[in-house]
């Protein structure tokens, strides 16, 4: 296996310090170091601009006026860019937003910009597991069509907070909310031809390995919102792989938007934003792969369960990072999430 010189250096560095520091600390330093090097090369605006030179310019020249899309977190950033792109091509857009005012403002802007009046707003807080479950059930029973689900909504709360249902806030939104919504809408998606599920993950997941004993960072001495978020993004990638195996009639993908200048990044990672703001991608650049996975024909021929950046499948693990999980643990994650989800299902 050929490794870049920088990665080789970091591997040697890890071996040298291994005599002095615990293995867990070594791996954390190694993963974070390789992740930063990879990020500066691929995740910034320059990485997108380089990749875009090889994009198929006609890939998004499509008419989706007969299709319906549901996009969470659709009032700003990547979600809003995706909703706008779908509306421009005639698609029916179901916007899932937490805030009524911001949701209505975004809906009006999309309608005005595109002239598409098939834009519908649903107020759902993805951290409220009962509300997510109720909405998904109502949508499924409504008879509405759904061809594409985009799990975009996410959060990074930097202090430990618990929802009314007793789940850590980040976990409830990023992992459990995604699981509940997707699993409840799979029967609707199965009725549509060429249906797809796209989940917006993060490159931060490269630094984390699935830990079934610490899904909600409950055993972490000092809570770190960034690490909590990265853990759940790893969980999303595993969920997607498992769904892809179980439901071959639906295409499932995760993607990484790169480091984009979105309100979420500005609010949750102000230091990172201040340091890298001139290097960050625009929301539209961050959303490009979401839009491509939603609309282009090429993903329908791709292997389901893949992880994408800039319209290309990516490795889900850094070299020598020890982040791969056993098949048993990955299946157990789905069982744990299903048991949690079942608590909010009403007969």
C-alpha positions in Angstrom: 0.0 0.0 0.0 1.4 3.4 -1.0 1.1 6.1 1.6 1.8 9.8 1.2 5.0 11.0 2.8 3.2 13.1 5.3 1.2 10.1 6.5 4.4 8.0 6.7 6.0 10.6 8.8 3.0 10.7 11.2 3.1 6.9 11.4 6.8 6.9 12.4 6.0 9.8 14.8 3.3 7.6 16.4 5.7 4.7 16.9 8.3 6.9 18.5 5.9 8.4 21.1 4.3 5.0 21.7 6.9 4.2 24.4 5.7 7.1 26.4 1.9 7.6 25.8 -1.1 5.2 26.0 -2.2 3.7 22.7 -5.5 5.6 22.8 -3.7 8.9 23.0 -1.4 7.9 20.2 -4.2 7.0 17.9 -6.1 10.2 18.8 -3.0 12.3 17.9 -2.4 10.3 14.7 -6.0 10.5 13.5 -6.3 14.2 14.2 -3.0 14.9 12.5 -3.7 13.0 9.3 -7.3 14.4 9.3 -5.9 18.0 9.4 -3.4 17.3 6.6 -6.2 15.7 4.5 -8.6 18.5 5.3 -6.2 21.3 4.2 -5.6 19.4 1.0 -9.1 18.3 0.1 -11.8 19.9 2.2 -11.1 23.6 1.7 -12.4 25.8 -1.2 -9.2 25.0 -3.2 -10.0 21.3 -3.0 -13.4 21.8 -4.4 -12.2 24.0 -7.2 -9.6 21.4 -8.2 -12.2 18.6 -8.1 -14.8 20.7 -10.0 -12.5 20.8 -13.1 -13.5 17.2 -13.8 -17.2 17.4 -13.1 -19.7 16.4 -15.8 -21.2 19.8 -16.6 -24.4 18.3 -17.9 -25.0 16.0 -14.9 -27.5 18.4 -13.3 -29.3 19.3 -16.4 -32.4 17.3 -15.3 -36.1 17.9 -14.9 -37.5 16.4 -11.6 -41.0 17.9 -11.8 -42.5 14.5 -11.2 -40.4 13.8 -8.1 -40.7 14.8 -4.4 -37.8 15.6 -2.1 -37.8 15.9 1.7 -34.8 17.9 3.1 -34.1 18.4 6.8 -32.5 21.6 8.0 -33.6 23.3 4.8 -33.8 26.9 5.9 -30.1 27.7 5.7 -26.6 26.6 4.6 -26.3 23.3 2.7 -30.0 22.3 3.2 -31.3 25.5 1.7 -28.9 25.3 -1.2 -30.1 21.8 -1.9 -33.8 22.8 -1.6 -33.2 25.7 -4.0 -31.5 23.4 -6.6 -34.4 20.9 -6.5 -37.0 23.7 -6.8 -35.1 25.2 -9.8 -35.6 21.9 -11.6 -39.3 21.6 -10.8 -39.2 19.2 -8.0 -41.7 19.1 -5.1 -39.8 20.2 -1.9 -40.7 19.3 1.6 -38.7 21.5 3.9 -38.1 20.3 7.5 -37.2 23.2 9.7 -37.0 23.7 13.4 -37.9 27.4 13.5 -41.2 28.7 12.0 -40.0 32.2 11.2 -36.7 31.2 9.5 -38.5 28.4 7.7 -41.1 30.6 6.3 -38.5 33.2 5.2 -36.5 30.5 3.4 -39.7 29.0 1.8 -40.7 32.4 0.4 -37.2 33.0 -0.9 -37.1 29.7 -2.7 -40.5 30.2 -4.2 -39.7 33.7 -5.3 -36.3 32.8 -6.8 -37.5 29.7 -8.7 -41.2 30.4 -9.4 -41.9 26.9 -8.0 -44.9 26.9 -5.7 -44.5 23.2 -4.9 -42.6 24.0 -1.7 -44.0 22.9 1.6 -42.8 23.7 5.1 -43.0 21.3 8.1 -41.9 22.4 11.5 -40.0 19.6 13.2 -37.2 19.8 15.8 -35.0 16.8 14.9 -33.9 16.6 18.6 -37.5 15.9 19.7 -37.7 12.2 19.1 -41.4 11.9 19.6 -42.1 14.8 17.2 -39.8 13.2 14.5 -41.6 9.9 14.9 -45.1 11.4 14.8 -44.2 13.5 11.7 -42.7 10.5 9.9 -45.8 8.4 10.6 -48.2 11.2 9.5 -46.2 11.7 6.3 -46.2 8.0 5.6 -50.0 7.7 6.1 -50.8 10.9 4.1 -50.3 9.1 0.8 -47.7 11.7 -0.3 -45.0 10.5 -2.7 -41.3 10.6 -1.7 -38.4 9.9 -4.1 -35.5 11.4 -2.2 -34.8 12.0 1.5 -31.9 14.3 2.5 -30.8 14.0 6.1 -29.1 17.3 6.4 -30.1 18.7 9.8 -27.5 18.5 12.5 -26.2 20.2 15.5 -23.0 20.6 17.6 -23.9 21.7 21.1 -20.7 22.3 23.0 -22.1 21.8 26.5 -23.8 18.6 27.7 -27.5 19.0 27.4 -30.2 16.4 27.6 -33.5 16.3 25.8 -36.8 15.8 27.6 -36.7 12.1 26.5 -33.3 11.7 28.3 -30.9 11.7 25.4 -27.8 13.8 24.9 -28.8 16.7 22.5 -26.3 16.1 19.8 -27.0 12.3 19.7 -30.8 12.9 19.7 -30.5 15.2 16.7 -27.7 13.7 14.6 -28.0 10.0 15.2 -31.4 9.1 16.7 -33.4 11.7 14.7 -31.8 10.5 11.5 -32.5 6.9 12.3 -36.2 7.5 13.3 -37.0 9.7 10.3 -35.3 7.4 7.7 -36.6 4.1 9.1 -40.1 5.4 9.2 -40.0 6.7 5.7 -38.4 3.7 4.0 -41.8 2.1 3.2 -42.7 5.3 1.4 -39.4 5.4 -0.5 -39.9 1.7 -1.5 -43.0 2.7 -3.5 -41.0 5.1 -5.7 -38.8 4.2 -8.6 -35.1 5.1 -8.2 -35.5 6.4 -4.7 -32.5 7.7 -2.7 -31.5 8.6 0.8 -28.6 11.0 1.2 -27.2 11.7 4.7 -24.9 14.7 5.2 -22.1 13.4 7.4 -18.7 15.0 8.1 -15.1 14.4 7.6 -14.8 14.6 11.3 -16.0 11.0 11.4 -12.5 10.0 10.2 -11.2 10.7 13.7 -13.7 8.4 15.4 -14.4 4.7 15.8 -17.8 3.3 16.8 -18.0 2.9 20.5 -21.2 1.2 21.6 -20.4 1.8 25.2 -20.1 5.6 24.7 -22.7 6.4 22.0 -23.8 9.6 23.9 -20.4 10.5 25.2 -21.7 9.6 28.7 -18.5 8.0 29.8 -16.3 11.0 28.6 -14.8 12.8 31.6 -14.9 16.2 29.9 -17.7 16.6 27.3 -16.5 17.8 23.9 -19.2 18.8 21.5 -16.9 18.5 18.5 -16.0 14.9 19.3 -19.6 14.1 20.1 -20.6 15.4 16.7 -17.8 13.4 15.0 -18.9 10.2 16.8 -22.5 10.6 15.5 -21.2 11.3 12.0 -19.4 7.9 12.2 -22.7 6.4 13.4 -24.5 7.8 10.4 -22.0 6.3 8.0 -22.6 2.9 9.6 -26.4 3.3 9.6 -26.2 4.0 5.8 -24.1 0.9 5.1 -26.6 -1.2 7.1 -29.6 0.2 5.3 -28.0 -0.3 2.0 -27.6 -4.0 2.7 -31.1 -4.4 4.0 -33.0 -2.4 1.3 -31.3 -2.9 -2.1 -34.2 -1.3 -3.9 -33.2 2.1 -2.4 -29.9 3.9 -3.0 -28.3 5.0 0.2 -25.3 7.4 0.4 -23.5 9.5 2.9 -21.4 12.5 1.9 -19.0 15.0 3.3 -19.5 18.7 2.2 -16.0 19.7 3.0 -15.3 22.7 5.2 -18.0 25.1 4.3 -18.9 28.5 5.5 -22.4 27.8 6.9 -24.2 29.3 9.9 -23.8 26.0 11.7 -20.0 26.3 11.4 -20.0 30.0 12.4 -22.1 29.4 15.5 -20.7 26.0 16.7 -17.0 26.4 15.8 -16.3 30.1 16.0 -12.5 29.7 16.5 -12.2 27.3 13.5 -14.3 29.7 11.4 -12.2 32.7 12.3 -9.0 30.9 11.5 -10.1 29.3 8.2 -12.8 31.6 6.9 -10.9 32.6 3.8 -10.3 29.0 2.9 -13.8 27.7 3.5 -16.1 26.6 0.7 -19.3 28.5 0.0 -22.6 26.8 1.1 -23.3 26.1 -2.6 -19.9 24.4 -3.0 -20.6 22.3 0.1 -24.0 21.3 -1.2 -22.8 20.4 -4.7 -22.4 16.7 -3.9 -25.7 16.5 -2.1 -27.4 18.0 -5.1 -25.5 15.6 -7.5 -26.5 12.6 -5.4 -30.1 13.8 -5.4 -30.5 14.6 -9.1 -27.8 13.1 -11.3 -28.2 9.8 -13.1 -24.7 8.5 -12.3 -25.4 7.7 -8.6 -28.1 5.3 -9.6 -25.4 3.1 -11.1 -23.1 3.4 -8.1 -22.8 1.0 -5.2 -25.3 1.8 -2.5 -23.8 2.6 0.9 -20.9 4.8 -0.4 -19.4 7.9 1.2 -18.8 10.8 -1.1 -16.8 14.0 -1.4 -16.9 16.1 -4.6 -19.0 13.6 -6.5 -16.5 10.8 -6.0 -16.7 7.8 -3.6 -14.2 8.1 -0.7 -12.5 5.7 1.7 -14.4 5.7 5.1 -11.2 5.3 7.1 -7.8 7.0 7.3 -4.8 4.8 6.7 -3.8 2.8 9.7 -6.3 4.7 11.9 -7.9 1.7 13.6 -11.4 3.0 13.1 -13.0 -0.1 11.5 -15.7 -1.8 13.6 -16.7 -5.4 13.6 -19.8 -6.5 11.7 -21.4 -7.5 15.0 -20.9 -4.1 16.5 -22.4 -2.4 13.5 -25.4 -4.6 13.6 -25.8 -4.0 17.3 -25.8 -0.2 16.7 -28.9 -0.7 14.5 -30.6 -2.8 17.2 -29.8 -0.2 19.9 -31.3 2.6 17.7 -34.3 0.5 16.8 -35.0 -0.1 20.5 -34.8 3.6 21.2 -37.0 4.4 18.2 -39.6 2.0 19.3 -40.3 4.0 22.4 -41.7 6.8 20.3 -43.9 4.7 18.0 -47.7 5.0 18.7 -50.2 2.4 17.6 
